[in-house]
Amino acid sequence: MDKQQATWIWYPGDFEIWLGNRFNNRRTERGAMFPPFWKQDAHWPTVEFSKTVRLSHTEKVSILAEGQFSLKIDGYLQFGMPDTFLIPRGEHHVNIKVYNPATPPALYIDGETIKSDGSWLATYEDKIWIDENGKAHGSGQYVPSGYWNFDDPEQGPSTFALPRREEEPVSLTPMGRGLLADFGKETMGYLTIKGIEGEGQLNIFYGESREEALDKGFCETLDQLSILPDAIIDNATNTATDRTPHYTLPMSKAFRYVYLEATGKVTLSALSIEYEYAPFDEAHSGHFRCSDEALNHIWDVAAYTMDLTTREFFVDGIKRDRWTWSGDAIQSYLMNYYLRFDTGCVRRTIRQLRGKDPVTAHVNTIMDYTFYWFKSILDFYLYTGDLAFVREMWPRMVTLMDYVLNRTNADGMAEGRPDDWIFVDWVDFPMHKRGTLCFEQLLFCKALETMHTCATLLGIDSPYGEKASALLSKVKSTFWSEEHQAFLHAIEEGELNKMVTKFPNMFAILYGYADDREREAILRHVLLNKQIEAITTPYMRFYELEALCMMGRQAEVLPEIKAYWGGMLNEGATTFWEKYALSEHGTQHLAMYGRPYGKSLCHAWGASPIYILGRYFLGVSPTQAGYEEYEVRPNLGGLEWMEGTVPTPFGKIEVSVRPGSVTVRSDGGSGTLILGDRRIHIPAGEMIHVQNP
């Protein structure tokens, strides 16, 4: 919907691209800048904004721009860059062109009736000609302007920053020649050093674990300051600031522990952190409580993990990568729909991941991540009902799908090229990712189905439905094995690789590509088969547990959640990790990527109990876009009782399941409570109470 007040506007997607470049290039490894290894697009340096206005009387408007600008009224250029302008009564075409190569060109117009908002059109094209009377004419490709919540004329989009608050460590312990600070749990922000005296060098070593912070030679992140008589120099960035007794480092870091070691005569008196966070509305957030305190603790830690990895965008891990990854993000979106319902962050992340045309590589260079990107848009529509966002993204969906279709093999299947990364998952067993993987075809099919559904929503004829049906038929005839009662792994050099893994089989269930007989076979021969290699990342455990829940196996899922996520808590976790094996203990769980502390101990995909418990235990899910219609299908899975809330576009849905009763209250939408064979209507904005369910 368009704003009812003036707000800053820009070319759609440009703010996210600019902010994403700033965001993704903050990553450092041991003091060295570590930029992304995929193509980084840039915002358009010149953008024209236009609107046709109809006035009953002369109106004075104020004009603010982030950049230089020119103003045209009815095709005629006006003098200078006026702060205010009088637009006479009648119908007029207003065009304002803003130039800014440093930050996205942005515009703020405020008058009695004329206000910059999403109803203004924007173009980066400059298809202008001028006639013999000096009047300009144009035929650029105009689209609705982008905007967010920058309603203050003094706070333009280029000023955006997350809020901060000061937090203190829980302990400061002298260690050798230095000082070890423990902040009690994983955190992220800007370290502040207080009471600096003397001169010399201050070395700062960060750690998600105590061992990492104290390992000066191998900790993943560090800082180094030179303390001079009149200045403090950040040696990583070669920036100097005036000497002050309290100094806040310019780059945020993620850590629980910090070890500081001084040389020369430098001393300090205290430490704190400017904790940086994405704000949220607690009253509009999801909650969960049940009879099992261990599960309550898991939910709380999962929620904190999500809050730490929800920033300008949904980030994967806060210590190491600090990048936006499409495979991580699609899970963050789903967890977010059951926790904070921060739809702005979802939009920003989807836009930033896609970038601009031309497409030269898969999203994040990973084939599977491209396919997840498509699905994320349809998921967003289902949970929010925002068809305008689907319409905005449609042209970029088409060009990205064109890229995919142009790289299929002779059988019409997606096959990795030399410059593609085929990820699937991190595995602890030999699993080739060469050739034509069944897993990738299932994701490809879902991407085509998504294109077909979105085209239908937008009233567009498309070939994608037929392509999806043809591909699915070919996948089932190629990879389904009656002998193994499962989908097999891949075709390599024309030969069928008969390896059986959980990956394609659980996605066949998730995406509805297995019939009832095949689903039961997969459940027995794959998902519950201890001979099949176990998954050791929360990333794919997310999908494994979801597939089991879709089969009504919550009673098996509950102990899995408690063992796996509870196992991390037993190892001292304060946030959930990138990878975990039940066999790992102590410092074993810190290593990854051939580095002793390479593993992320706060990773977005580790927070999946939020989604599993909200979607499949409380059982709340939209059945029509934006929760216009929804269902509640509670399943205790062995719990004695549970209660919780799920955020929606219209407010919350509250569910309480107690011995002998179920209560559901909703702020809107038309719901259906499903209890076995019983279907009970939930009127919009009302509460129902069912005894002896």
C-alpha positions as CSV (number, residue, x, y, z in Angstrom):
1,M,0.0,0.0,0.0
2,D,1.1,3.6,-0.6
3,K,2.1,5.7,2.3
4,Q,-0.5,8.2,3.6
5,Q,2.4,10.6,4.4
6,A,5.5,11.8,2.7
7,T,8.4,9.3,2.7
8,W,11.8,9.0,1.0
9,I,11.6,7.1,-2.3
10,W,14.1,5.5,-4.6
11,Y,14.4,3.2,-7.6
12,P,13.0,-0.2,-6.3
13,G,15.8,-2.5,-5.1
14,D,18.6,0.1,-5.3
15,F,18.5,0.8,-1.6
16,E,18.9,-3.0,-0.8
17,I,21.7,-3.4,-3.4
18,W,23.6,-0.4,-1.9
19,L,23.0,-1.5,1.7
20,G,23.9,-5.1,0.8
21,N,27.2,-4.1,-0.6
22,R,28.0,-2.2,2.5
23,F,26.7,-5.1,4.6
24,N,28.5,-7.9,2.8
25,N,31.8,-6.1,2.6
26,R,32.1,-5.8,6.4
27,R,33.4,-9.4,6.7
28,T,37.0,-9.7,8.0
29,E,39.2,-12.6,8.7
30,R,42.1,-12.0,11.1
31,G,42.0,-8.3,10.4
32,A,41.8,-8.6,6.6
33,M,38.9,-7.4,4.5
34,F,37.1,-10.4,2.9
35,P,34.6,-9.3,0.2
36,P,32.0,-11.6,-1.4
37,F,33.1,-13.8,-4.2
38,W,30.0,-13.2,-6.4
39,K,29.0,-10.3,-8.6
40,Q,28.1,-7.2,-6.7
41,D,25.7,-4.9,-8.5
42,A,25.5,-1.1,-8.0
43,H,22.6,1.3,-7.7
44,W,21.6,3.4,-10.7
45,P,23.5,6.8,-10.3
46,T,20.7,8.8,-12.0
47,V,17.0,8.1,-11.3
48,E,14.0,10.1,-12.6
49,F,10.8,10.2,-10.4
50,S,7.5,11.3,-11.9
51,K,3.9,11.8,-11.1
52,T,0.9,13.4,-12.6
53,V,-0.9,15.8,-10.2
54,R,-4.3,17.4,-10.3
55,L,-4.7,20.5,-8.1
56,S,-7.7,22.6,-7.3
57,H,-5.4,25.4,-6.2
58,T,-1.7,26.4,-6.2
59,E,0.3,24.2,-3.9
60,K,3.7,24.8,-2.3
61,V,5.8,21.7,-2.0
62,S,9.2,21.2,-0.2
63,I,11.8,19.2,-2.0
64,L,14.7,17.2,-0.5
65,A,17.0,14.9,-2.4
66,E,20.0,12.7,-1.6
67,G,22.0,13.9,-4.5
68,Q,21.9,16.7,-7.1
69,F,18.5,17.1,-8.8
70,S,16.7,18.9,-11.6
71,L,13.0,19.7,-11.7
72,K,10.7,19.7,-14.8
73,I,7.1,20.8,-14.8
74,D,5.2,19.6,-17.9
75,G,8.4,18.9,-19.7
76,Y,10.1,22.3,-19.0
77,L,13.2,22.5,-16.9
78,Q,13.0,24.8,-13.8
79,F,15.9,26.9,-12.4
80,G,18.3,25.5,-9.8
81,M,17.6,23.0,-7.1
82,P,14.8,24.7,-5.1
83,D,14.0,23.8,-1.5
84,T,10.4,24.7,-2.2
85,F,8.3,25.2,-5.4
86,L,4.9,26.5,-6.2
87,I,2.9,24.2,-8.5
88,P,-0.1,26.0,-10.1
89,R,-3.7,24.7,-10.1
90,G,-4.6,22.2,-12.8
91,E,-3.1,19.0,-14.1
92,H,0.7,18.9,-14.3
93,H,3.4,16.3,-15.0
94,V,6.2,16.6,-12.4
95,N,9.5,15.0,-13.2
96,I,12.5,15.1,-10.8
97,K,15.8,13.6,-11.8
98,V,18.3,12.9,-9.0
99,Y,22.0,12.1,-9.5
100,N,24.1,10.4,-6.8
101,P,26.9,8.0,-7.5
102,A,27.7,7.4,-3.8
103,T,24.3,6.4,-2.4
104,P,21.0,5.6,-4.0
105,P,19.4,8.7,-5.5
106,A,16.4,9.4,-3.2
107,L,13.6,12.0,-3.1
108,Y,11.4,13.5,-0.5
109,I,8.4,15.7,-1.5
110,D,5.9,17.1,1.0
111,G,3.0,19.4,0.3
112,E,-0.7,19.6,1.2
113,T,-1.7,16.8,-1.2
114,I,1.5,16.1,-3.1
115,K,3.7,13.7,-1.2
116,S,6.4,11.3,-2.3
117,D,5.3,7.7,-1.8
118,G,4.9,4.4,-3.6
119,S,2.5,6.0,-6.1
120,W,5.4,7.9,-7.7
121,L,7.0,6.2,-10.7
122,A,10.7,5.8,-11.2
123,T,13.0,5.0,-14.1
124,Y,16.8,4.7,-14.5
125,E,16.4,5.1,-18.3
126,D,17.0,8.3,-20.1
127,K,15.0,8.1,-23.3
128,I,14.4,11.8,-23.6
129,W,14.2,14.1,-26.7
130,I,13.5,17.8,-26.8
131,D,11.3,19.4,-29.4
132,E,11.8,22.8,-31.2
133,N,10.0,24.6,-28.4
134,G,12.4,23.3,-25.7
135,K,9.9,20.8,-24.2
136,A,11.2,17.4,-23.1
137,H,9.5,14.2,-24.0
138,G,10.3,10.7,-22.6
139,S,9.4,7.1,-23.1
140,G,11.4,5.5,-20.3
141,Q,10.3,2.2,-18.6
142,Y,8.7,3.4,-15.4
143,V,8.0,1.3,-12.3
144,P,6.5,2.1,-8.8
145,S,9.1,3.7,-6.6
146,G,10.7,1.9,-3.7
147,Y,10.2,3.0,-0.2
148,W,10.4,1.7,3.4
149,N,10.0,3.6,6.6
150,F,12.1,6.7,6.1
151,D,9.4,9.2,6.9
152,D,11.6,11.8,8.6
153,P,12.8,14.4,6.0
154,E,16.0,14.7,8.0
155,Q,16.7,11.0,8.1
156,G,17.2,9.8,4.5
157,P,18.0,6.2,3.5
158,S,21.7,6.8,3.4
159,T,21.7,7.5,7.1
160,F,20.3,4.0,8.0
161,A,21.9,2.3,10.9
162,L,20.6,-0.4,13.4
163,P,20.0,0.8,16.9
164,R,22.5,0.1,19.7
165,R,22.5,-0.3,23.5
166,E,25.4,-0.6,25.9
167,E,26.0,-4.0,27.6
168,E,28.6,-5.0,30.2
169,P,30.6,-8.2,30.4
170,V,29.7,-10.6,33.2
171,S,33.4,-11.0,34.2
172,L,36.9,-9.5,33.6
173,T,39.7,-11.9,34.4
174,P,43.5,-11.1,34.3
175,M,45.2,-13.7,32.0
176,G,48.9,-13.6,31.6
177,R,49.8,-10.2,30.1
178,G,46.2,-9.4,29.3
179,L,42.6,-9.4,30.3
180,L,39.8,-11.9,29.3
181,A,36.2,-10.5,29.2
182,D,33.2,-12.9,29.2
183,F,29.9,-11.3,28.0
184,G,28.0,-14.4,29.2
185,K,26.5,-15.3,25.9
186,E,27.1,-14.9,22.2
187,T,26.6,-11.2,21.2
188,M,27.4,-8.8,18.4
189,G,28.3,-5.2,18.3
190,Y,31.0,-2.6,18.7
191,L,33.6,-3.1,21.5
192,T,34.2,-0.1,23.7
193,I,37.4,0.2,25.7
194,K,37.3,2.5,28.7
195,G,39.9,4.3,30.7
196,I,42.7,4.1,28.2
197,E,46.0,5.4,29.5
198,G,49.6,5.4,28.4
199,E,51.0,4.6,24.9
200,G,51.7,1.5,23.0
201,Q,49.7,-1.2,21.2
202,L,46.5,-3.0,22.1
203,N,45.8,-6.4,20.6
204,I,42.2,-7.6,20.7
205,F,41.3,-11.3,20.1
206,Y,37.6,-12.3,19.7
207,G,36.1,-15.7,20.3
208,E,32.8,-17.4,20.3
209,S,34.5,-19.7,22.7
210,R,37.0,-19.1,25.5
211,E,39.5,-21.3,23.6
212,E,39.2,-19.2,20.5
213,A,39.7,-15.8,22.2
214,L,42.8,-17.1,23.9
215,D,44.3,-18.6,20.8
216,K,46.1,-15.5,19.4
217,G,47.4,-17.4,16.4
218,F,44.2,-18.9,15.1
219,C,41.2,-17.0,16.3
220,E,39.0,-16.0,13.4
221,T,38.7,-12.3,14.1
222,L,41.0,-9.8,15.8
223,D,41.7,-6.0,16.0
224,Q,44.9,-4.0,16.6
225,L,45.0,-0.5,17.9
226,S,48.0,1.8,18.2
227,I,47.7,4.2,21.2
228,L,49.6,7.4,20.4
229,P,49.9,10.6,22.5
230,D,47.2,12.4,20.4
231,A,45.5,9.7,18.4
232,I,44.2,6.1,18.3
233,I,44.9,4.3,15.1
234,D,42.8,1.3,14.0
235,N,45.5,-0.7,12.2
236,A,43.1,-2.9,10.2
237,T,41.6,0.1,8.4
238,N,44.4,2.6,8.8
239,T,42.1,5.1,10.3
240,A,43.0,7.6,13.1
241,T,40.8,9.3,15.6
242,D,41.6,11.9,18.2
243,R,42.8,10.4,21.5
244,T,40.0,9.8,24.0
245,P,39.9,7.8,27.2
246,H,36.8,5.8,25.9
247,Y,37.2,4.4,22.4
248,T,34.6,2.4,20.4
249,L,35.9,0.3,17.6
250,P,34.5,1.3,14.1
251,M,33.7,-2.3,13.0
252,S,31.2,-4.6,14.7
253,K,32.3,-8.1,15.7
254,A,30.5,-11.2,17.0
255,F,31.9,-13.0,20.1
256,R,31.2,-14.1,23.6
257,Y,34.8,-13.7,24.9
258,V,37.4,-11.0,24.2
259,Y,41.0,-11.2,25.1
260,L,43.0,-7.9,25.2
261,E,46.7,-7.8,25.5
262,A,48.7,-4.5,25.7
263,T,52.3,-3.7,24.8
264,G,54.2,-0.7,26.0
265,K,52.5,1.2,28.8
266,V,48.9,1.0,27.7
267,T,46.3,0.3,30.5
268,L,42.5,0.2,30.5
269,S,39.9,0.2,33.3
270,A,36.8,-1.4,31.8
271,L,35.1,-2.9,28.7
272,S,31.6,-2.8,27.3
273,I,29.8,-3.4,24.0
274,E,27.5,-1.3,22.0
275,Y,25.1,-4.2,21.2
276,E,23.6,-3.8,17.8
277,Y,20.2,-5.2,17.0
278,A,17.2,-5.2,14.7
279,P,14.3,-3.8,16.6
280,F,11.1,-5.8,16.8
281,D,7.6,-5.5,18.4
282,E,7.3,-7.9,21.3
283,A,3.5,-7.6,21.3
284,H,3.4,-8.8,17.7
285,S,5.9,-11.6,18.1
286,G,5.5,-15.4,18.3
287,H,5.8,-17.3,21.6
288,F,5.9,-20.9,22.7
289,R,5.7,-22.6,26.1
290,C,5.0,-26.3,27.0
291,S,5.2,-28.8,29.7
292,D,8.9,-29.6,28.9
293,E,11.3,-27.1,30.3
294,A,14.2,-28.4,28.1
295,L,12.1,-27.7,25.0
296,N,11.2,-24.2,26.3
297,H,15.0,-23.5,26.7
298,I,15.6,-24.7,23.2
299,W,12.9,-22.4,21.9
300,D,14.4,-19.4,23.8
301,V,17.9,-20.0,22.5
302,A,16.5,-20.5,18.9
303,A,14.7,-17.1,19.2
304,Y,17.9,-15.4,20.4
305,T,19.8,-17.0,17.5
306,M,17.3,-15.6,15.1
307,D,17.4,-12.1,16.6
308,L,21.2,-12.0,16.4
309,T,21.1,-13.1,12.7
310,T,18.3,-10.7,11.8
311,R,20.1,-7.5,10.9
312,E,19.8,-5.2,7.9
313,F,19.3,-8.5,6.1
314,F,19.0,-12.1,7.3
315,V,22.6,-13.1,7.7
316,D,23.9,-16.7,7.9
317,G,26.5,-16.5,10.7
318,I,27.4,-13.4,12.7
319,K,31.1,-14.2,13.3
320,R,32.6,-15.6,10.1
321,D,30.6,-15.2,6.8
322,R,28.3,-12.3,7.7
323,W,26.9,-12.5,4.2
324,T,23.4,-13.0,2.8
325,W,23.1,-16.6,1.5
326,S,19.9,-17.7,-0.3
327,G,19.8,-21.2,1.2
328,D,20.2,-19.8,4.7
329,A,17.8,-17.0,4.1
330,I,14.8,-19.1,2.9
331,Q,14.9,-20.8,6.3
332,S,15.3,-17.5,8.1
333,Y,12.2,-16.2,6.4
334,L,10.1,-19.2,7.5
335,M,11.4,-19.0,11.1
336,N,10.7,-15.2,11.0
337,Y,7.1,-15.8,10.0
338,Y,6.6,-17.6,13.3
339,L,8.8,-15.3,15.5
340,R,8.9,-11.6,14.6
341,F,7.0,-11.4,11.2
342,D,9.6,-8.8,10.0
343,T,8.3,-8.6,6.4
344,G,10.6,-5.7,5.7
345,C,13.7,-7.7,6.3
346,V,12.4,-10.5,4.0
347,R,11.8,-8.1,1.2
348,R,15.2,-6.5,1.6
349,T,17.0,-9.8,1.6
350,I,15.1,-11.2,-1.4
351,R,15.9,-8.0,-3.4
352,Q,19.5,-7.9,-2.4
353,L,20.1,-11.6,-3.2
354,R,18.7,-11.2,-6.7
355,G,20.6,-8.0,-7.6
356,K,20.2,-6.8,-11.2
357,D,20.3,-8.0,-14.8
358,P,22.1,-9.3,-16.6
359,V,22.3,-12.6,-14.8
360,T,25.8,-14.0,-15.0
361,A,25.8,-16.7,-12.3
362,H,23.5,-18.5,-9.9
363,V,22.5,-16.7,-6.7
364,N,25.6,-16.9,-4.5
365,T,27.1,-18.9,-7.4
366,I,25.1,-21.9,-6.0
367,M,22.5,-23.7,-8.2
368,D,20.3,-24.9,-5.3
369,Y,20.3,-21.4,-3.9
370,T,18.9,-20.0,-7.1
371,F,16.0,-22.5,-6.9
372,Y,15.4,-21.6,-3.2
373,W,15.2,-17.9,-4.2
374,F,12.2,-18.6,-6.5
375,K,10.3,-20.4,-3.8
376,S,11.0,-17.7,-1.2
377,I,8.8,-15.3,-3.2
378,L,5.8,-17.6,-3.2
379,D,6.3,-18.3,0.5
380,F,6.3,-14.6,1.1
381,Y,3.0,-14.1,-0.8
382,L,1.4,-17.0,1.2
383,Y,2.3,-15.6,4.6
384,T,1.7,-11.9,3.8
385,G,-0.7,-11.6,0.9
386,D,1.6,-9.0,-0.7
387,L,0.9,-9.5,-4.4
388,A,2.5,-6.1,-5.3
389,F,5.9,-7.6,-4.2
390,V,5.4,-10.6,-6.5
391,R,4.6,-8.1,-9.4
392,E,7.7,-6.1,-8.6
393,M,9.9,-9.2,-8.6
394,W,8.4,-10.9,-11.6
395,P,10.7,-9.4,-14.3
396,R,13.7,-10.5,-12.3
397,M,12.2,-14.0,-11.8
398,V,11.8,-14.3,-15.6
399,T,15.3,-13.3,-16.4
400,L,16.8,-15.6,-13.7
401,M,14.7,-18.5,-15.0
402,D,15.8,-17.8,-18.5
403,Y,19.4,-18.1,-17.3
404,V,18.5,-21.5,-15.6
405,L,16.7,-22.8,-18.7
406,N,19.6,-21.9,-21.0
407,R,21.9,-24.1,-18.9
408,T,19.9,-27.3,-18.8
409,N,21.3,-30.5,-20.3
410,A,19.9,-32.4,-23.3
411,D,17.3,-34.0,-21.1
412,G,16.1,-30.7,-19.8
413,M,17.5,-31.2,-16.4
414,A,19.7,-28.9,-14.3
415,E,23.3,-30.0,-14.3
416,G,26.2,-28.2,-12.8
417,R,28.6,-26.4,-15.1
418,P,32.3,-25.8,-14.3
419,D,31.5,-22.4,-12.8
420,D,28.5,-23.6,-10.7
421,W,28.7,-24.5,-7.1
422,I,26.5,-27.6,-6.3
423,F,26.1,-27.4,-2.5
424,V,23.2,-29.6,-1.2
425,D,24.7,-29.7,2.3
426,W,27.9,-30.2,4.3
427,V,28.2,-34.0,4.8
428,D,30.5,-36.2,6.8
429,F,30.4,-39.1,4.3
430,P,31.6,-39.5,0.7
431,M,28.9,-38.0,-1.6
432,H,29.7,-36.9,-5.1
433,K,27.9,-33.8,-6.5
434,R,28.8,-34.5,-10.1
435,G,26.4,-35.0,-13.0
436,T,22.7,-34.7,-12.7
437,L,21.6,-34.8,-9.1
438,C,18.0,-35.9,-8.3
439,F,18.0,-33.4,-5.4
440,E,18.7,-30.5,-7.8
441,Q,15.9,-31.6,-10.2
442,L,13.3,-31.6,-7.4
443,L,14.3,-28.0,-6.5
444,F,14.3,-27.0,-10.1
445,C,10.8,-28.5,-10.5
446,K,9.5,-26.5,-7.5
447,A,11.1,-23.3,-9.0
448,L,9.2,-23.9,-12.3
449,E,5.9,-24.6,-10.3
450,T,6.5,-21.3,-8.5
451,M,6.9,-19.4,-11.7
452,H,3.7,-21.0,-13.0
453,T,1.8,-20.0,-9.8
454,C,3.1,-16.5,-9.7
455,A,2.3,-16.0,-13.4
456,T,-1.3,-17.2,-12.7
457,L,-1.6,-14.8,-9.8
458,L,-0.5,-11.9,-12.1
459,G,-2.7,-13.0,-14.9
460,I,0.2,-13.9,-17.2
461,D,0.2,-16.8,-19.6
462,S,3.4,-18.8,-19.2
463,P,5.0,-22.2,-20.3
464,Y,6.3,-22.9,-16.8
465,G,3.5,-25.2,-15.6
466,E,4.0,-27.6,-18.6
467,K,7.8,-27.5,-18.1
468,A,7.3,-28.4,-14.4
469,S,5.0,-31.3,-15.2
470,A,7.4,-32.7,-17.9
471,L,10.4,-32.4,-15.6
472,L,8.7,-34.1,-12.7
473,S,7.6,-37.0,-14.9
474,K,11.2,-37.4,-16.2
475,V,12.6,-37.2,-12.6
476,K,10.3,-39.9,-11.3
477,S,11.0,-42.3,-14.2
478,T,14.7,-41.7,-14.0
479,F,15.4,-41.7,-10.3
480,W,12.7,-43.6,-8.5
481,S,13.8,-47.2,-7.6
482,E,11.3,-49.9,-6.7
483,E,14.3,-52.0,-5.6
484,H,15.5,-49.4,-3.1
485,Q,12.0,-47.9,-2.5
486,A,13.6,-44.5,-2.7
487,F,14.9,-41.8,-5.1
488,L,18.5,-42.5,-6.1
489,H,21.3,-39.9,-6.0
490,A,22.4,-39.0,-9.5
491,I,23.2,-39.7,-13.1
492,E,27.0,-39.5,-13.7
493,E,28.4,-39.9,-17.2
494,G,25.2,-41.7,-18.3
495,E,25.3,-44.1,-15.4
496,L,22.8,-44.2,-12.5
497,N,24.5,-43.6,-9.2
498,K,22.4,-45.9,-6.9
499,M,23.5,-44.2,-3.6
500,V,20.5,-43.4,-1.4
501,T,20.6,-40.3,0.7
502,K,18.0,-38.4,2.7
503,F,18.2,-35.2,0.6
504,P,16.1,-35.9,-2.5
505,N,13.8,-38.2,-0.6
506,M,12.7,-35.8,2.0
507,F,12.2,-33.1,-0.6
508,A,10.0,-35.4,-2.6
509,I,7.8,-35.5,0.5
510,L,8.0,-31.8,1.3
511,Y,7.1,-30.7,-2.3
512,G,4.4,-33.3,-2.7
513,Y,6.2,-35.2,-5.5
514,A,5.8,-38.6,-3.8
515,D,2.4,-40.4,-3.8
516,D,1.1,-42.0,-0.6
517,R,2.8,-45.3,-1.3
518,E,6.1,-43.7,-2.1
519,R,5.9,-41.5,1.0
520,E,5.4,-44.5,3.3
521,A,8.3,-46.3,1.5
522,I,10.6,-43.3,1.9
523,L,9.6,-43.0,5.6
524,R,10.4,-46.6,6.3
525,H,13.4,-47.2,4.0
526,V,15.1,-43.8,4.2
527,L,14.0,-41.3,6.9
528,L,13.7,-43.9,9.7
529,N,16.4,-46.2,8.4
530,K,19.5,-46.0,10.7
531,Q,21.6,-47.4,7.8
532,I,21.2,-44.2,5.8
533,E,23.9,-41.7,6.5
534,A,22.8,-39.2,9.2
535,I,22.5,-35.4,8.6
536,T,24.8,-33.4,10.8
537,T,23.8,-29.8,9.9
538,P,20.7,-28.0,11.3
539,Y,20.3,-26.8,7.7
540,M,19.1,-30.1,6.4
541,R,17.7,-31.3,9.8
542,F,15.2,-28.5,9.3
543,Y,13.8,-30.3,6.2
544,E,14.2,-33.8,7.6
545,L,12.1,-32.9,10.7
546,E,9.6,-31.0,8.6
547,A,9.1,-34.1,6.3
548,L,8.6,-36.3,9.4
549,C,6.1,-33.8,10.8
550,M,4.2,-33.7,7.5
551,M,3.9,-37.5,7.9
552,G,2.4,-37.0,11.4
553,R,5.5,-38.2,13.2
554,Q,5.8,-35.5,15.8
555,A,6.3,-38.1,18.5
556,E,9.6,-39.1,16.8
557,V,10.5,-35.4,16.1
558,L,10.2,-34.2,19.7
559,P,13.0,-36.5,21.1
560,E,15.1,-35.6,18.0
561,I,14.8,-31.9,18.8
562,K,15.7,-32.5,22.4
563,A,18.7,-34.7,21.6
564,Y,20.1,-32.6,18.7
565,W,19.5,-29.0,19.9
566,G,19.7,-30.0,23.5
567,G,23.0,-31.6,22.8
568,M,24.4,-28.2,21.7
569,L,23.1,-26.7,24.9
570,N,24.8,-29.5,26.9
571,E,28.0,-28.5,25.2
572,G,27.6,-24.9,26.5
573,A,25.9,-23.3,23.5
574,T,24.2,-19.9,24.0
575,T,23.1,-19.8,20.4
576,F,22.7,-22.6,17.9
577,W,25.5,-23.7,15.5
578,E,26.2,-24.2,11.8
579,K,26.9,-27.9,12.3
580,Y,26.7,-30.4,15.1
581,A,27.3,-34.2,15.4
582,L,26.2,-35.9,18.6
583,S,29.6,-37.6,18.7
584,E,31.5,-34.3,19.0
585,H,32.4,-33.0,22.5
586,G,34.5,-30.2,23.9
587,T,36.7,-28.4,21.5
588,Q,35.9,-30.9,18.7
589,H,32.8,-28.9,17.9
590,L,34.7,-25.6,17.3
591,A,36.5,-26.8,14.1
592,M,35.3,-26.6,10.5
593,Y,36.7,-25.8,7.1
594,G,40.2,-27.0,8.1
595,R,40.4,-24.3,10.8
596,P,40.3,-24.9,14.6
597,Y,37.6,-22.2,15.1
598,G,36.1,-22.1,11.6
599,K,32.6,-23.2,12.7
600,S,29.9,-20.6,13.2
601,L,28.4,-21.0,16.7
602,C,25.6,-18.6,15.9
603,H,24.0,-19.6,12.6
604,A,20.6,-18.7,11.3
605,W,19.7,-22.1,10.1
606,G,20.3,-23.4,13.6
607,A,17.0,-21.8,14.8
608,S,14.6,-24.2,13.1
609,P,12.8,-25.3,16.2
610,I,10.9,-22.0,16.0
611,Y,9.3,-23.0,12.7
612,I,8.9,-26.7,13.5
613,L,7.1,-26.0,16.8
614,G,4.9,-23.2,15.4
615,R,4.0,-24.8,12.2
616,Y,3.7,-28.5,13.2
617,F,3.2,-28.6,16.9
618,L,0.9,-25.6,17.5
619,G,-0.1,-26.5,13.9
620,V,-0.8,-22.9,12.6
621,S,-0.4,-22.3,8.8
622,P,-2.0,-20.1,6.2
623,T,-4.1,-21.8,3.6
624,Q,-4.9,-18.6,1.7
625,A,-2.6,-15.7,1.1
626,G,-2.0,-13.4,4.1
627,Y,-3.9,-15.7,6.5
628,E,-7.2,-14.7,4.9
629,E,-7.9,-18.4,5.6
630,Y,-5.8,-20.6,7.9
631,E,-5.8,-23.8,9.8
632,V,-4.8,-24.9,13.2
633,R,-3.8,-28.6,13.4
634,P,-2.2,-29.1,16.9
635,N,-0.1,-32.1,17.7
636,L,1.3,-32.5,21.2
637,G,3.8,-35.1,20.0
638,G,4.1,-36.4,23.6
639,L,3.9,-33.1,25.4
640,E,1.4,-32.8,28.3
641,W,0.4,-29.3,27.3
642,M,1.5,-26.4,25.1
643,E,0.6,-22.9,24.3
644,G,1.8,-20.2,21.9
645,T,1.1,-17.4,19.6
646,V,1.9,-17.0,15.9
647,P,2.1,-13.5,14.3
648,T,0.1,-12.7,11.1
649,P,-0.5,-9.7,9.0
650,F,-3.7,-8.9,11.1
651,G,-2.3,-9.6,14.5
652,K,-1.8,-12.9,16.3
653,I,-3.3,-16.4,16.4
654,E,-3.2,-17.9,19.9
655,V,-3.3,-21.6,20.6
656,S,-3.6,-23.4,23.9
657,V,-3.7,-27.2,24.2
658,R,-4.4,-28.6,27.6
659,P,-5.4,-32.0,28.9
660,G,-9.0,-32.3,27.7
661,S,-9.3,-28.9,25.9
662,V,-8.1,-26.8,23.0
663,T,-8.5,-23.0,22.8
664,V,-7.8,-20.9,19.7
665,R,-8.2,-17.1,19.5
666,S,-7.5,-15.1,16.4
667,D,-7.3,-11.4,15.7
668,G,-8.6,-11.9,12.1
669,G,-8.9,-14.3,9.2
670,S,-11.2,-17.2,8.8
671,G,-9.7,-20.3,10.5
672,T,-10.4,-24.1,10.8
673,L,-9.4,-26.1,13.8
674,I,-8.6,-29.6,12.8
675,L,-8.7,-32.3,15.4
676,G,-8.6,-35.8,13.8
677,D,-11.6,-36.0,11.6
678,R,-13.3,-33.0,13.2
679,R,-13.2,-29.6,11.5
680,I,-14.3,-26.7,13.6
681,H,-14.7,-23.1,12.2
682,I,-12.9,-20.3,13.9
683,P,-14.7,-17.0,13.2
684,A,-12.5,-14.0,12.4
685,G,-11.5,-12.1,15.5
686,E,-13.1,-14.6,17.9
687,M,-12.1,-17.4,20.3
688,I,-13.3,-20.9,20.4
689,H,-12.9,-23.5,23.2
690,V,-13.2,-27.2,22.5
691,Q,-13.6,-29.7,25.4
692,N,-12.5,-33.3,25.1
693,P,-10.8,-32.9,21.8
